Amino acid sequence: QVMLVESGGGMVRTGGSLRLSCAASGSIFSMDLMGWYREAPGKPRDVVAVETSSGSSAYKNTVKGRFTISRDNTKNTVYLQMNSLKPEDTAVYYCSASRNGSDYWGKGTLVTVSS
């Protein structure tokens, strides 16, 4: 069992930046995939950014060039740097980890972007 705890959410104005962190209870080095997802009010959960164990990353089109996923294996932590934030980025952001077909989720952190 892997526990994930997100932090770093908050309220920011349009154009601002936030860095989300996801601390894992175990090693993330062995994870097949680490990712960030978000759930906006009234919308289904959607992928934002993912990174494979080999270091390849992929992003939702609307965040490309603004968001960056990264990891620190020594701290078992994954980050999501979010720049040039827009009101439509407002959502609860969830960290996810996948290994051998099993998915693990954090409880989420709220990001609110005001216009």
N, C-alpha and C positions, 0 to 999 in steps of 0.2 A: 504494500500500500504506500502510495506517495501522497503527501500533503503539500498543497500549493497555497501560498498566502500572497495576495497582491497588496500593493501599497502605492502611494504616490498620486492617487486621484485627488480631485478638488475642483474648484471653480476658477476659470481663467477667462480673460476677455479674448475676443477674436484677434488672431494673429499671435497669441501667446504660445508658450511652450510648457509641456509637462513631461516628466520622465516617470513612467510606471516601472515598478519592480515586481518580480515574482520570485519569492524565495521557496525553494523546494526542500522537503524534509530529507531527501536522499540525493544521491548523485544524479545530476542531469546529463552527465557524460554518456550514460548508457541509454538515454532516451532516443528513440527513433526520430521523434518530431517534437519540437516545442513551438507553441504558438500563442497568439493573442487573438481573441474574438471580442465582439461587442454586441450588445443588445440595446437598441434604442427603444424608447417608449412606443408600444404598439407594433413593433417589428420583430421578426425572428432573429435569433442569434446568427451573426455573420462573421466570417473570417476576416481578420485585419492583416495579420502577418504571420508567417510560419518560417521556421528554420529547421533544416534537417540535421542529422548528426554529422554529416559531412560538411556542414557550413553553408549549404545553399539556402537561399531565402526567396520568398515570394510574398507579394503584397497585393492587397485589394487595390484595384485601379485608382480609386478616388483618394488613396493615401500615398501613392507612389511619389517619391520625391519629398515628402513631408515627414513620414514616419520611418524609423529605423529600428529593426529588431537586432538585439545582440545578446550575448551571454557571457558570463564569467563562470567557468567550470570550477574554479577554485572556491567560489562562494556559493555554488549551486544556485545561481540567480540568473534570471533572464530579464532583460530590460526592453522597454518600448519607449524610444525617444520620439516625442510628438511635437513637431514644430508647425508654425503657421496654422494653428488650430482654427476651425470654423464651427459655427453653431451646429451644423449637421454632424459634427463629430461627437456631440453630446450623447452619452450612452454609459451603460455599465460595462466595464472592460473585464474580461475574464482571461486568465492564464490557463493554458492546457498543455498536458504532456501525454505522449503516446509511447507505449513500449509493448512489443509483442502482442499487438491487437487490443491492448487495454488502454483506455483513456482516463485521464485524471483531470479534475477541474478544481480551480479555486472558487472562492465565494464571490469574487468580483470587487471592483473598486469603481466608484462613480466619478465620471468626468463630465463636467458641465461647462460649456463654452457659451458665454453671453455675447450678444451682438452690441 
